[in-house]
Amino acid sequence: MTALPELRIDRELCAGHGRCFDVAPALFAEDAEGYGQVVAPAPDADALGDARLAVRACPEQAVRLSGVGGAGRAHPPEEI
């Protein structure tokens, strides 16, 4: 069985740079405190490129994408 993609932000790591919602506004938004929040936690195939871009753009490595393969910065095996 293939795992479905799951997009999330580790709130403990997020420093509020906002790069996730700058590079992928269909997947992320800014919350009331200026931090990123996921608005599309299960991106479809067309949005996976933007999701991967957001993962690579986060300087704190707080954006996580699991359930898919792919290259990006070094992340634990359960993430891209």
PDB file with SEQRES, HELIX, SHEET and CRYST1 records, atoms N, CA, C and O in Angstrom:
SEQRES   1 A   80  MET THR ALA LEU PRO GLU LEU ARG ILE ASP ARG GLU LEU          
SEQRES   2 A   80  CYS ALA GLY HIS GLY ARG CYS PHE ASP VAL ALA PRO ALA          
SEQRES   3 A   80  LEU PHE ALA GLU ASP ALA GLU GLY TYR GLY GLN VAL VAL          
SEQRES   4 A   80  ALA PRO ALA PRO ASP ALA ASP ALA LEU GLY ASP ALA ARG          
SEQRES   5 A   80  LEU ALA VAL ARG ALA CYS PRO GLU GLN ALA VAL ARG LEU          
SEQRES   6 A   80  SER GLY VAL GLY GLY ALA GLY ARG ALA HIS PRO PRO GLU          
SEQRES   7 A   80  GLU ILE                                                      
HELIX    1 AA1 ARG A   19  VAL A   23  1                                   5    
HELIX    2 AA2 ALA A   45  ALA A   47  5                                   3    
HELIX    3 AA3 LEU A   48  ALA A   57  1                                  10    
SHEET    1 AA1 2 GLU A   6  ILE A   9  0                                        
SHEET    2 AA1 2 VAL A  63  SER A  66 -1                                        
SHEET    1 AA2 2 PHE A  28  GLU A  30  0                                        
SHEET    2 AA2 2 GLY A  36  VAL A  38 -1                                        
CRYST1    1.000    1.000    1.000  90.00  90.00  90.00 P 1           1          
ATOM      1  N   MET A   1       0.838  -1.180   0.000  1.00  0.00           N  
ATOM      2  CA  MET A   1       0.000   0.000   0.000  1.00  0.00           C  
ATOM      3  C   MET A   1       0.887   1.249   0.000  1.00  0.00           C  
ATOM      4  O   MET A   1       1.841   1.334   0.774  1.00  0.00           O  
ATOM      5  N   THR A   2       0.581   2.191  -0.844  1.00  0.00           N  
ATOM      6  CA  THR A   2       1.356   3.415  -0.967  1.00  0.00           C  
ATOM      7  C   THR A   2       0.891   4.446   0.048  1.00  0.00           C  
ATOM      8  O   THR A   2      -0.308   4.681   0.200  1.00  0.00           O  
ATOM      9  N   ALA A   3       1.834   5.056   0.738  1.00  0.00           N  
ATOM     10  CA  ALA A   3       1.497   6.099   1.705  1.00  0.00           C  
ATOM     11  C   ALA A   3       1.074   7.358   0.965  1.00  0.00           C  
ATOM     12  O   ALA A   3       1.619   7.687  -0.088  1.00  0.00           O  
ATOM     13  N   LEU A   4       0.108   8.050   1.523  1.00  0.00           N  
ATOM     14  CA  LEU A   4      -0.330   9.318   0.956  1.00  0.00           C  
ATOM     15  C   LEU A   4       0.600  10.428   1.447  1.00  0.00           C  
ATOM     16  O   LEU A   4       1.096  10.369   2.572  1.00  0.00           O  
ATOM     17  N   PRO A   5       0.837  11.437   0.610  1.00  0.00           N  
ATOM     18  CA  PRO A   5       1.680  12.550   1.047  1.00  0.00           C  
ATOM     19  C   PRO A   5       1.043  13.283   2.227  1.00  0.00           C  
ATOM     20  O   PRO A   5      -0.171  13.482   2.272  1.00  0.00           O  
ATOM     21  N   GLU A   6       1.879  13.675   3.170  1.00  0.00           N  
ATOM     22  CA  GLU A   6       1.410  14.463   4.302  1.00  0.00           C  
ATOM     23  C   GLU A   6       2.365  15.626   4.509  1.00  0.00           C  
ATOM     24  O   GLU A   6       3.574  15.433   4.644  1.00  0.00           O  
ATOM     25  N   LEU A   7       1.823  16.815   4.532  1.00  0.00           N  
ATOM     26  CA  LEU A   7       2.585  18.043   4.686  1.00  0.00           C  
ATOM     27  C   LEU A   7       2.280  18.628   6.057  1.00  0.00           C  
ATOM     28  O   LEU A   7       1.118  18.730   6.452  1.00  0.00           O  
ATOM     29  N   ARG A   8       3.331  19.012   6.782  1.00  0.00           N  
ATOM     30  CA  ARG A   8       3.115  19.599   8.101  1.00  0.00           C  
ATOM     31  C   ARG A   8       4.262  20.538   8.444  1.00  0.00           C  
ATOM     32  O   ARG A   8       5.305  20.543   7.790  1.00  0.00           O  
ATOM     33  N   ILE A   9       4.045  21.324   9.476  1.00  0.00           N  
ATOM     34  CA  ILE A   9       5.068  22.225  10.007  1.00  0.00           C  
ATOM     35  C   ILE A   9       5.315  21.843  11.454  1.00  0.00           C  
ATOM     36  O   ILE A   9       4.378  21.719  12.242  1.00  0.00           O  
ATOM     37  N   ASP A  10       6.575  21.658  11.797  1.00  0.00           N  
ATOM     38  CA  ASP A  10       6.952  21.401  13.181  1.00  0.00           C  
ATOM     39  C   ASP A  10       6.947  22.756  13.895  1.00  0.00           C  
ATOM     40  O   ASP A  10       7.839  23.578  13.684  1.00  0.00           O  
ATOM     41  N   ARG A  11       5.956  22.979  14.725  1.00  0.00           N  
ATOM     42  CA  ARG A  11       5.776  24.278  15.390  1.00  0.00           C  
ATOM     43  C   ARG A  11       6.930  24.584  16.356  1.00  0.00           C  
ATOM     44  O   ARG A  11       7.199  25.750  16.644  1.00  0.00           O  
ATOM     45  N   GLU A  12       7.595  23.569  16.844  1.00  0.00           N  
ATOM     46  CA  GLU A  12       8.720  23.800  17.755  1.00  0.00           C  
ATOM     47  C   GLU A  12       9.934  24.355  17.001  1.00  0.00           C  
ATOM     48  O   GLU A  12      10.757  25.061  17.584  1.00  0.00           O  
ATOM     49  N   LEU A  13      10.043  24.040  15.722  1.00  0.00           N  
ATOM     50  CA  LEU A  13      11.176  24.502  14.914  1.00  0.00           C  
ATOM     51  C   LEU A  13      10.878  25.784  14.146  1.00  0.00           C  
ATOM     52  O   LEU A  13      11.793  26.552  13.850  1.00  0.00           O  
ATOM     53  N   CYS A  14       9.628  26.022  13.824  1.00  0.00           N  
ATOM     54  CA  CYS A  14       9.246  27.173  12.989  1.00  0.00           C  
ATOM     55  C   CYS A  14       9.618  28.479  13.680  1.00  0.00           C  
ATOM     56  O   CYS A  14       9.266  28.703  14.838  1.00  0.00           O  
ATOM     57  N   ALA A  15      10.337  29.341  12.953  1.00  0.00           N  
ATOM     58  CA  ALA A  15      10.748  30.643  13.479  1.00  0.00           C  
ATOM     59  C   ALA A  15       9.989  31.787  12.813  1.00  0.00           C  
ATOM     60  O   ALA A  15      10.267  32.954  13.088  1.00  0.00           O  
ATOM     61  N   GLY A  16       9.029  31.464  11.937  1.00  0.00           N  
ATOM     62  CA  GLY A  16       8.197  32.495  11.329  1.00  0.00           C  
ATOM     63  C   GLY A  16       8.834  33.244  10.181  1.00  0.00           C  
ATOM     64  O   GLY A  16       8.471  34.393   9.929  1.00  0.00           O  
ATOM     65  N   HIS A  17       9.767  32.635   9.479  1.00  0.00           N  
ATOM     66  CA  HIS A  17      10.382  33.306   8.327  1.00  0.00           C  
ATOM     67  C   HIS A  17       9.376  33.541   7.201  1.00  0.00           C  
ATOM     68  O   HIS A  17       9.493  34.518   6.461  1.00  0.00           O  
ATOM     69  N   GLY A  18       8.403  32.665   7.069  1.00  0.00           N  
ATOM     70  CA  GLY A  18       7.352  32.834   6.061  1.00  0.00           C  
ATOM     71  C   GLY A  18       7.699  32.359   4.672  1.00  0.00           C  
ATOM     72  O   GLY A  18       6.938  32.604   3.736  1.00  0.00           O  
ATOM     73  N   ARG A  19       8.813  31.694   4.507  1.00  0.00           N  
ATOM     74  CA  ARG A  19       9.194  31.246   3.166  1.00  0.00           C  
ATOM     75  C   ARG A  19       8.230  30.196   2.626  1.00  0.00           C  
ATOM     76  O   ARG A  19       8.008  30.125   1.417  1.00  0.00           O  
ATOM     77  N   CYS A  20       7.657  29.380   3.511  1.00  0.00           N  
ATOM     78  CA  CYS A  20       6.732  28.338   3.045  1.00  0.00           C  
ATOM     79  C   CYS A  20       5.536  28.962   2.330  1.00  0.00           C  
ATOM     80  O   CYS A  20       5.183  28.532   1.232  1.00  0.00           O  
ATOM     81  N   PHE A  21       4.912  29.965   2.935  1.00  0.00           N  
ATOM     82  CA  PHE A  21       3.754  30.561   2.277  1.00  0.00           C  
ATOM     83  C   PHE A  21       4.136  31.527   1.170  1.00  0.00           C  
ATOM     84  O   PHE A  21       3.294  31.866   0.339  1.00  0.00           O  
ATOM     85  N   ASP A  22       5.375  31.977   1.137  1.00  0.00           N  
ATOM     86  CA  ASP A  22       5.840  32.779   0.006  1.00  0.00           C  
ATOM     87  C   ASP A  22       6.022  31.922  -1.249  1.00  0.00           C  
ATOM     88  O   ASP A  22       5.633  32.330  -2.344  1.00  0.00           O  
ATOM     89  N   VAL A  23       6.615  30.730  -1.088  1.00  0.00           N  
ATOM     90  CA  VAL A  23       6.911  29.894  -2.255  1.00  0.00           C  
ATOM     91  C   VAL A  23       5.766  28.958  -2.631  1.00  0.00           C  
ATOM     92  O   VAL A  23       5.698  28.499  -3.771  1.00  0.00           O  
ATOM     93  N   ALA A  24       4.864  28.669  -1.690  1.00  0.00           N  
ATOM     94  CA  ALA A  24       3.769  27.728  -1.976  1.00  0.00           C  
ATOM     95  C   ALA A  24       2.471  28.222  -1.322  1.00  0.00           C  
ATOM     96  O   ALA A  24       1.972  27.592  -0.389  1.00  0.00           O  
ATOM     97  N   PRO A  25       1.925  29.341  -1.802  1.00  0.00           N  
ATOM     98  CA  PRO A  25       0.733  29.919  -1.165  1.00  0.00           C  
ATOM     99  C   PRO A  25      -0.521  29.054  -1.256  1.00  0.00           C  
ATOM    100  O   PRO A  25      -1.461  29.259  -0.489  1.00  0.00           O  
ATOM    101  N   ALA A  26      -0.553  28.105  -2.165  1.00  0.00           N  
ATOM    102  CA  ALA A  26      -1.709  27.205  -2.233  1.00  0.00           C  
ATOM    103  C   ALA A  26      -1.653  26.136  -1.143  1.00  0.00           C  
ATOM    104  O   ALA A  26      -2.659  25.483  -0.863  1.00  0.00           O  
ATOM    105  N   LEU A  27      -0.489  25.956  -0.531  1.00  0.00           N  
ATOM    106  CA  LEU A  27      -0.309  24.916   0.484  1.00  0.00           C  
ATOM    107  C   LEU A  27      -0.186  25.470   1.898  1.00  0.00           C  
ATOM    108  O   LEU A  27      -0.485  24.774   2.868  1.00  0.00           O  
ATOM    109  N   PHE A  28       0.253  26.717   2.016  1.00  0.00           N  
ATOM    110  CA  PHE A  28       0.511  27.326   3.319  1.00  0.00           C  
ATOM    111  C   PHE A  28      -0.110  28.710   3.382  1.00  0.00           C  
ATOM    112  O   PHE A  28      -0.329  29.361   2.360  1.00  0.00           O  
ATOM    113  N   ALA A  29      -0.390  29.147   4.607  1.00  0.00           N  
ATOM    114  CA  ALA A  29      -0.871  30.505   4.846  1.00  0.00           C  
ATOM    115  C   ALA A  29      -0.168  31.019   6.101  1.00  0.00           C  
ATOM    116  O   ALA A  29       0.477  30.261   6.825  1.00  0.00           O  
ATOM    117  N   GLU A  30      -0.303  32.304   6.337  1.00  0.00           N  
ATOM    118  CA  GLU A  30       0.257  32.920   7.527  1.00  0.00           C  
ATOM    119  C   GLU A  30      -0.801  32.924   8.618  1.00  0.00           C  
ATOM    120  O   GLU A  30      -1.943  33.313   8.376  1.00  0.00           O  
ATOM    121  N   ASP A  31      -0.428  32.491   9.823  1.00  0.00           N  
ATOM    122  CA  ASP A  31      -1.399  32.528  10.918  1.00  0.00           C  
ATOM    123  C   ASP A  31      -1.403  33.917  11.557  1.00  0.00           C  
ATOM    124  O   ASP A  31      -0.668  34.802  11.117  1.00  0.00           O  
ATOM    125  N   ALA A  32      -2.212  34.110  12.574  1.00  0.00           N  
ATOM    126  CA  ALA A  32      -2.372  35.419  13.210  1.00  0.00           C  
ATOM    127  C   ALA A  32      -1.088  35.934  13.852  1.00  0.00           C  
ATOM    128  O   ALA A  32      -0.938  37.137  14.063  1.00  0.00           O  
ATOM    129  N   GLU A  33      -0.166  35.033  14.162  1.00  0.00           N  
ATOM    130  CA  GLU A  33       1.096  35.431  14.785  1.00  0.00           C  
ATOM    131  C   GLU A  33       2.245  35.535  13.793  1.00  0.00           C  
ATOM    132  O   GLU A  33       3.383  35.798  14.184  1.00  0.00           O  
ATOM    133  N   GLY A  34       1.953  35.329  12.505  1.00  0.00           N  
ATOM    134  CA  GLY A  34       2.978  35.450  11.478  1.00  0.00           C  
ATOM    135  C   GLY A  34       3.712  34.174  11.138  1.00  0.00           C  
ATOM    136  O   GLY A  34       4.650  34.195  10.340  1.00  0.00           O  
ATOM    137  N   TYR A  35       3.310  33.073  11.721  1.00  0.00           N  
ATOM    138  CA  TYR A  35       3.927  31.780  11.447  1.00  0.00           C  
ATOM    139  C   TYR A  35       3.176  31.080  10.322  1.00  0.00           C  
ATOM    140  O   TYR A  35       2.005  31.364  10.071  1.00  0.00           O  
ATOM    141  N   GLY A  36       3.860  30.166   9.652  1.00  0.00           N  
ATOM    142  CA  GLY A  36       3.224  29.395   8.598  1.00  0.00           C  
ATOM    143  C   GLY A  36       2.266  28.368   9.162  1.00  0.00           C  
ATOM    144  O   GLY A  36       2.478  27.832  10.250  1.00  0.00           O  
ATOM    145  N   GLN A  37       1.212  28.100   8.411  1.00  0.00           N  
ATOM    146  CA  GLN A  37       0.300  27.023   8.749  1.00  0.00           C  
ATOM    147  C   GLN A  37      -0.061  26.287   7.473  1.00  0.00           C  
ATOM    148  O   GLN A  37      -0.188  26.898   6.412  1.00  0.00           O  
ATOM    149  N   VAL A  38      -0.222  25.008   7.571  1.00  0.00           N  
ATOM    150  CA  VAL A  38      -0.549  24.181   6.414  1.00  0.00           C  
ATOM    151  C   VAL A  38      -2.046  24.312   6.127  1.00  0.00           C  
ATOM    152  O   VAL A  38      -2.874  24.136   7.021  1.00  0.00           O  
ATOM    153  N   VAL A  39      -2.384  24.623   4.877  1.00  0.00           N  
ATOM    154  CA  VAL A  39      -3.792  24.688   4.488  1.00  0.00           C  
ATOM    155  C   VAL A  39      -4.176  23.534   3.569  1.00  0.00           C  
ATOM    156  O   VAL A  39      -5.358  23.311   3.308  1.00  0.00           O  
ATOM    157  N   ALA A  40      -3.186  22.807   3.081  1.00  0.00           N  
ATOM    158  CA  ALA A  40      -3.427  21.638   2.227  1.00  0.00           C  
ATOM    159  C   ALA A  40      -2.519  20.507   2.720  1.00  0.00           C  
ATOM    160  O   ALA A  40      -1.463  20.271   2.133  1.00  0.00           O  
ATOM    161  N   PRO A  41      -2.915  19.801   3.794  1.00  0.00           N  
ATOM    162  CA  PRO A  41      -2.037  18.807   4.393  1.00  0.00           C  
ATOM    163  C   PRO A  41      -1.795  17.559   3.547  1.00  0.00           C  
ATOM    164  O   PRO A  41      -0.866  16.798   3.818  1.00  0.00           O  
ATOM    165  N   ALA A  42      -2.618  17.345   2.530  1.00  0.00           N  
ATOM    166  CA  ALA A  42      -2.441  16.183   1.650  1.00  0.00           C  
ATOM    167  C   ALA A  42      -2.338  16.679   0.210  1.00  0.00           C  
ATOM    168  O   ALA A  42      -3.299  16.575  -0.552  1.00  0.00           O  
ATOM    169  N   PRO A  43      -1.164  17.222  -0.169  1.00  0.00           N  
ATOM    170  CA  PRO A  43      -1.033  17.786  -1.517  1.00  0.00           C  
ATOM    171  C   PRO A  43      -1.189  16.726  -2.601  1.00  0.00           C  
ATOM    172  O   PRO A  43      -0.715  15.598  -2.462  1.00  0.00           O  
ATOM    173  N   ASP A  44      -1.857  17.106  -3.675  1.00  0.00           N  
ATOM    174  CA  ASP A  44      -2.007  16.173  -4.795  1.00  0.00           C  
ATOM    175  C   ASP A  44      -0.735  16.176  -5.637  1.00  0.00           C  
ATOM    176  O   ASP A  44       0.193  16.941  -5.378  1.00  0.00           O  
ATOM    177  N   ALA A  45      -0.707  15.326  -6.628  1.00  0.00           N  
ATOM    178  CA  ALA A  45       0.503  15.154  -7.449  1.00  0.00           C  
ATOM    179  C   ALA A  45       0.952  16.465  -8.083  1.00  0.00           C  
ATOM    180  O   ALA A  45       2.152  16.704  -8.221  1.00  0.00           O  
ATOM    181  N   ASP A  46       0.010  17.315  -8.470  1.00  0.00           N  
ATOM    182  CA  ASP A  46       0.358  18.587  -9.104  1.00  0.00           C  
ATOM    183  C   ASP A  46       1.029  19.559  -8.130  1.00  0.00           C  
ATOM    184  O   ASP A  46       1.773  20.442  -8.556  1.00  0.00           O  
ATOM    185  N   ALA A  47       0.774  19.407  -6.840  1.00  0.00           N  
ATOM    186  CA  ALA A  47       1.317  20.328  -5.836  1.00  0.00           C  
ATOM    187  C   ALA A  47       2.579  19.810  -5.157  1.00  0.00           C  
ATOM    188  O   ALA A  47       3.173  20.525  -4.350  1.00  0.00           O  
ATOM    189  N   LEU A  48       3.002  18.593  -5.463  1.00  0.00           N  
ATOM    190  CA  LEU A  48       4.175  18.030  -4.787  1.00  0.00           C  
ATOM    191  C   LEU A  48       5.454  18.820  -5.058  1.00  0.00           C  
ATOM    192  O   LEU A  48       6.311  18.930  -4.182  1.00  0.00           O  
ATOM    193  N   GLY A  49       5.587  19.365  -6.255  1.00  0.00           N  
ATOM    194  CA  GLY A  49       6.766  20.183  -6.560  1.00  0.00           C  
ATOM    195  C   GLY A  49       6.841  21.403  -5.657  1.00  0.00           C  
ATOM    196  O   GLY A  49       7.910  21.736  -5.145  1.00  0.00           O  
ATOM    197  N   ASP A  50       5.703  22.075  -5.459  1.00  0.00           N  
ATOM    198  CA  ASP A  50       5.670  23.230  -4.564  1.00  0.00           C  
ATOM    199  C   ASP A  50       5.921  22.814  -3.117  1.00  0.00           C  
ATOM    200  O   ASP A  50       6.577  23.536  -2.367  1.00  0.00           O  
ATOM    201  N   ALA A  51       5.404  21.657  -2.725  1.00  0.00           N  
ATOM    202  CA  ALA A  51       5.634  21.163  -1.366  1.00  0.00           C  
ATOM    203  C   ALA A  51       7.122  20.913  -1.140  1.00  0.00           C  
ATOM    204  O   ALA A  51       7.665  21.284  -0.100  1.00  0.00           O  
ATOM    205  N   ARG A  52       7.773  20.290  -2.106  1.00  0.00           N  
ATOM    206  CA  ARG A  52       9.214  20.039  -1.986  1.00  0.00           C  
ATOM    207  C   ARG A  52      10.000  21.351  -1.947  1.00  0.00           C  
ATOM    208  O   ARG A  52      10.980  21.473  -1.212  1.00  0.00           O  
ATOM    209  N   LEU A  53       9.569  22.320  -2.735  1.00  0.00           N  
ATOM    210  CA  LEU A  53      10.222  23.628  -2.734  1.00  0.00           C  
ATOM    211  C   LEU A  53      10.110  24.277  -1.353  1.00  0.00           C  
ATOM    212  O   LEU A  53      11.074  24.864  -0.863  1.00  0.00           O  
ATOM    213  N   ALA A  54       8.954  24.175  -0.738  1.00  0.00           N  
ATOM    214  CA  ALA A  54       8.764  24.740   0.604  1.00  0.00           C  
ATOM    215  C   ALA A  54       9.656  24.038   1.626  1.00  0.00           C  
ATOM    216  O   ALA A  54      10.203  24.688   2.517  1.00  0.00           O  
ATOM    217  N   VAL A  55       9.806  22.733   1.509  1.00  0.00           N  
ATOM    218  CA  VAL A  55      10.691  21.990   2.406  1.00  0.00           C  
ATOM    219  C   VAL A  55      12.119  22.526   2.275  1.00  0.00           C  
ATOM    220  O   VAL A  55      12.782  22.789   3.278  1.00  0.00           O  
ATOM    221  N   ARG A  56      12.581  22.685   1.049  1.00  0.00           N  
ATOM    222  CA  ARG A  56      13.948  23.168   0.827  1.00  0.00           C  
ATOM    223  C   ARG A  56      14.117  24.638   1.214  1.00  0.00           C  
ATOM    224  O   ARG A  56      15.216  25.051   1.584  1.00  0.00           O  
ATOM    225  N   ALA A  57      13.051  25.431   1.135  1.00  0.00           N  
ATOM    226  CA  ALA A  57      13.140  26.864   1.422  1.00  0.00           C  
ATOM    227  C   ALA A  57      13.173  27.183   2.908  1.00  0.00           C  
ATOM    228  O   ALA A  57      13.586  28.278   3.290  1.00  0.00           O  
ATOM    229  N   CYS A  58      12.752  26.265   3.743  1.00  0.00           N  
ATOM    230  CA  CYS A  58      12.671  26.544   5.178  1.00  0.00           C  
ATOM    231  C   CYS A  58      14.051  26.474   5.825  1.00  0.00           C  
ATOM    232  O   CYS A  58      14.657  25.403   5.868  1.00  0.00           O  
ATOM    233  N   PRO A  59      14.555  27.600   6.330  1.00  0.00           N  
ATOM    234  CA  PRO A  59      15.881  27.591   6.933  1.00  0.00           C  
ATOM    235  C   PRO A  59      15.935  26.827   8.259  1.00  0.00           C  
ATOM    236  O   PRO A  59      17.016  26.428   8.693  1.00  0.00           O  
ATOM    237  N   GLU A  60      14.813  26.623   8.889  1.00  0.00           N  
ATOM    238  CA  GLU A  60      14.760  25.914  10.170  1.00  0.00           C  
ATOM    239  C   GLU A  60      14.451  24.430   9.995  1.00  0.00           C  
ATOM    240  O   GLU A  60      14.424  23.688  10.978  1.00  0.00           O  
ATOM    241  N   GLN A  61      14.218  23.987   8.766  1.00  0.00           N  
ATOM    242  CA  GLN A  61      13.825  22.615   8.446  1.00  0.00           C  
ATOM    243  C   GLN A  61      12.572  22.213   9.207  1.00  0.00           C  
ATOM    244  O   GLN A  61      12.445  21.076   9.662  1.00  0.00           O  
ATOM    245  N   ALA A  62      11.639  23.168   9.341  1.00  0.00           N  
ATOM    246  CA  ALA A  62      10.389  22.922  10.059  1.00  0.00           C  
ATOM    247  C   ALA A  62       9.300  22.355   9.163  1.00  0.00           C  
ATOM    248  O   ALA A  62       8.349  21.750   9.658  1.00  0.00           O  
ATOM    249  N   VAL A  63       9.421  22.539   7.857  1.00  0.00           N  
ATOM    250  CA  VAL A  63       8.416  22.026   6.922  1.00  0.00           C  
ATOM    251  C   VAL A  63       8.741  20.575   6.617  1.00  0.00           C  
ATOM    252  O   VAL A  63       9.859  20.250   6.217  1.00  0.00           O  
ATOM    253  N   ARG A  64       7.764  19.709   6.807  1.00  0.00           N  
ATOM    254  CA  ARG A  64       7.956  18.274   6.631  1.00  0.00           C  
ATOM    255  C   ARG A  64       6.984  17.737   5.594  1.00  0.00           C  
ATOM    256  O   ARG A  64       5.803  18.085   5.593  1.00  0.00           O  
ATOM    257  N   LEU A  65       7.487  16.898   4.726  1.00  0.00           N  
ATOM    258  CA  LEU A  65       6.669  16.209   3.733  1.00  0.00           C  
ATOM    259  C   LEU A  65       6.990  14.733   3.838  1.00  0.00           C  
ATOM    260  O   LEU A  65       8.127  14.327   3.597  1.00  0.00           O  
ATOM    261  N   SER A  66       6.019  13.937   4.188  1.00  0.00           N  
ATOM    262  CA  SER A  66       6.230  12.498   4.317  1.00  0.00           C  
ATOM    263  C   SER A  66       5.307  11.758   3.353  1.00  0.00           C  
ATOM    264  O   SER A  66       4.353  12.321   2.817  1.00  0.00           O  
ATOM    265  N   GLY A  67       5.617  10.496   3.151  1.00  0.00           N  
ATOM    266  CA  GLY A  67       4.774   9.665   2.302  1.00  0.00           C  
ATOM    267  C   GLY A  67       5.117   9.720   0.831  1.00  0.00           C  
ATOM    268  O   GLY A  67       4.398   9.155   0.007  1.00  0.00           O  
ATOM    269  N   VAL A  68       6.217  10.398   0.481  1.00  0.00           N  
ATOM    270  CA  VAL A  68       6.653  10.478  -0.916  1.00  0.00           C  
ATOM    271  C   VAL A  68       8.165  10.338  -0.959  1.00  0.00           C  
ATOM    272  O   VAL A  68       8.847  10.609   0.030  1.00  0.00           O  
ATOM    273  N   GLY A  69       8.680   9.922  -2.087  1.00  0.00           N  
ATOM    274  CA  GLY A  69      10.122   9.899  -2.278  1.00  0.00           C  
ATOM    275  C   GLY A  69      10.556  11.222  -2.859  1.00  0.00           C  
ATOM    276  O   GLY A  69       9.727  12.067  -3.198  1.00  0.00           O  
ATOM    277  N   GLY A  70      11.841  11.397  -2.971  1.00  0.00           N  
ATOM    278  CA  GLY A  70      12.328  12.613  -3.614  1.00  0.00           C  
ATOM    279  C   GLY A  70      13.566  13.128  -2.937  1.00  0.00           C  
ATOM    280  O   GLY A  70      13.887  12.759  -1.808  1.00  0.00           O  
ATOM    281  N   ALA A  71      14.243  13.976  -3.639  1.00  0.00           N  
ATOM    282  CA  ALA A  71      15.484  14.536  -3.126  1.00  0.00           C  
ATOM    283  C   ALA A  71      15.234  15.909  -2.559  1.00  0.00           C  
ATOM    284  O   ALA A  71      14.281  16.583  -2.949  1.00  0.00           O  
ATOM    285  N   GLY A  72      16.047  16.314  -1.677  1.00  0.00           N  
ATOM    286  CA  GLY A  72      16.007  17.627  -1.068  1.00  0.00           C  
ATOM    287  C   GLY A  72      17.145  17.695  -0.088  1.00  0.00           C  
ATOM    288  O   GLY A  72      18.097  16.921  -0.193  1.00  0.00           O  
ATOM    289  N   ARG A  73      17.075  18.583   0.845  1.00  0.00           N  
ATOM    290  CA  ARG A  73      18.074  18.630   1.906  1.00  0.00           C  
ATOM    291  C   ARG A  73      18.062  17.315   2.654  1.00  0.00           C  
ATOM    292  O   ARG A  73      17.112  16.539   2.553  1.00  0.00           O  
ATOM    293  N   ALA A  74      19.100  17.074   3.390  1.00  0.00           N  
ATOM    294  CA  ALA A  74      19.158  15.865   4.208  1.00  0.00           C  
ATOM    295  C   ALA A  74      18.082  15.936   5.283  1.00  0.00           C  
ATOM    296  O   ALA A  74      18.044  16.880   6.073  1.00  0.00           O  
ATOM    297  N   HIS A  75      17.229  14.957   5.309  1.00  0.00           N  
ATOM    298  CA  HIS A  75      16.160  14.834   6.292  1.00  0.00           C  
ATOM    299  C   HIS A  75      16.125  13.396   6.748  1.00  0.00           C  
ATOM    300  O   HIS A  75      16.614  12.513   6.043  1.00  0.00           O  
ATOM    301  N   PRO A  76      15.569  13.143   7.894  1.00  0.00           N  
ATOM    302  CA  PRO A  76      15.392  11.757   8.313  1.00  0.00           C  
ATOM    303  C   PRO A  76      14.620  10.971   7.260  1.00  0.00           C  
ATOM    304  O   PRO A  76      13.898  11.575   6.468  1.00  0.00           O  
ATOM    305  N   PRO A  77      14.744   9.655   7.223  1.00  0.00           N  
ATOM    306  CA  PRO A  77      14.135   8.843   6.170  1.00  0.00           C  
ATOM    307  C   PRO A  77      12.630   9.015   5.993  1.00  0.00           C  
ATOM    308  O   PRO A  77      12.119   8.803   4.894  1.00  0.00           O  
ATOM    309  N   GLU A  78      11.899   9.397   7.057  1.00  0.00           N  
ATOM    310  CA  GLU A  78      10.466   9.525   6.907  1.00  0.00           C  
ATOM    311  C   GLU A  78      10.050  10.822   6.233  1.00  0.00           C  
ATOM    312  O   GLU A  78       8.865  11.060   6.001  1.00  0.00           O  
ATOM    313  N   GLU A  79      11.033  11.661   5.921  1.00  0.00           N  
ATOM    314  CA  GLU A  79      10.769  12.928   5.257  1.00  0.00           C  
ATOM    315  C   GLU A  79      11.566  12.985   3.971  1.00  0.00           C  
ATOM    316  O   GLU A  79      12.454  12.162   3.746  1.00  0.00           O  
ATOM    317  N   ILE A  80      11.246  13.971   3.114  1.00  0.00           N  
ATOM    318  CA  ILE A  80      12.041  14.063   1.894  1.00  0.00           C  
ATOM    319  C   ILE A  80      13.327  14.768   2.166  1.00  0.00           C  
ATOM    320  O   ILE A  80      14.137  14.945   1.256  1.00  0.00           O  
TER     321      ILE A  80                                                      
END                                                                             
